[in-house]
Amino acid sequence: MAEILRNGYEGRVREPPLQPLTRGETLAGRRGPTGHMPQPNGASNMPNITRNLGRALCLALACLPAIVAGSAVAQTVKTEVHTVRASVVVSGLVQPWGMAWLPDGRLLITEKRGTLRMVRGGRLLPEPLAGLPKSTEHGQGGLLDVAVHPDHAKNGWIYWSYNGEQDGQHGTEVARGKLSADGTQLTDVQVVFRMRPKSSGGQHFGSRLVFGRDGYLYITLGDRGDSPSKGREHRAQRLDDHAGSVIRLHDDGRVPADNPYVGRAGALPEIYNHGHRNIQGMTYDPVTKRIWATEHGSKGGDEVNLIDGAQAALVGPQDKAQRPAGHRQIPLGQVVLEPTREGGFG
C-alpha cells in the first residue's frame, strides 16, 4: 500500500535567492572558479537554479492544506541541502501516480491500476470514482495524471491521462469529464486526445497534464522506449509521430491555429515541442508565466526544460540523439533569457 505524505521544510536557506536576470544575461557571469554558482558558508556546489527549484518544491508542499484531522507522526529526512519533515496524511492507496485539488478542498488521486480516488474531509473514500473510460496497465502505462480546469468552478471539467489500448497497441490518451452531484462518478466523459501511432512497448508514456497562461492544455508524451541509435529516425525526431513531444490543445481537444507545425506537410499539428525522452514532471509558474518540465534521461542525462514552442530552453545535459533541429543546449546552472514570439522572455 502506498501513502501520501505532507512535507515540511526545516532549516535556514544557505544561499541567497536568485536575482532577476537582465535581457540576454546568463548565470555564467555569476559563476565561481568551479564552474558552479558561488555558495556561501561552504555549501554544496550544486547549481543554484536546481537548489532553488528544490526549495520551491519543499515550500510548496509545506503549504498544502492538511487533509487529515489531528497530527501525524513526522519522519525527518536530511538531504545535502535541506531537512525535510514528512508526515503520512493518506494511506491505503495502490501505486498513486497523479493528484489534483478541487476548488472546494477535495483531492483527486490516480492509481496506476486504473482507479481514481477522492479524499474528502481528510479521509480517503472507500470506493473509486465510476465513469472513467477503460485504461490498461501495461509496463509504465496505466491511469496516470489528473488535472483540474483553471475555470473548474464555472465549467466543472476534470482531465486525466491514461494508457489506451487497441489491438495490442498502446499509447497515451487524455479524457475529460464532470463530477456528478453526489461526487461518486464522472459524467459527460469525452476523449480529447489520442496518441498516434500507438505501439506495443511498455516504456515512456509521459502523460503529465498542465494548463498554461494561454488557457491551453499541455500534454507530455514519452518516446515509448524507442532506441536512440536510430538518430534522426528516432520517434522523438519525427513530426509525423506524437512520441517524444509536448502536445498543445484547446481545452476541448481542438488544435490552436498558432501551433508551430500547423499547415506543415507531414507534421502532426498537435505537436508543440519535440525531441524529448520522457517528460513526467511539468508545472506552470504563475510568477514568470512559464512552463517548466523535468525529463528522465538515460544514464544521468536528466533535464530541466523551459517549454516554448518548437524550441526548448534546456537546463542540463541533453541526449544528442533526441535533440530536434534548432534545439538550444544550456549547461546546467545557466538560464538564458531571449525574446520569444510572445514578446516576453523564454
Secondary structure, DSSP 8 states (H G I E B T S, - for coil): -EEEEEEEEES--SS-------TT--GGGG--TTSS---GGG---S-HHHHHHHHHHHHHHHTS---SSS---EEEEE-SS-EEEEEEEEEEESSEEEEEE-TTS-EEEEETTTEEEEEETTEE-SS--B-------BTTBSEEEEEE-TTHHHH-EEEEEEEEEETTEEEEEEEEEEE-TTSSBEEEEEEEEE-SS-BS--S-----EEE-TTS-EEEE---TT--GGGGGGSGGG-TT--TTEEEEE-TTS---TT-TTTT-TT--TTEEEE--S-EEEEEEETTTTEEEEEE--STT--EEEEEETTEEEEES---GGG--TT--EE-TT-----B-TTSSB-
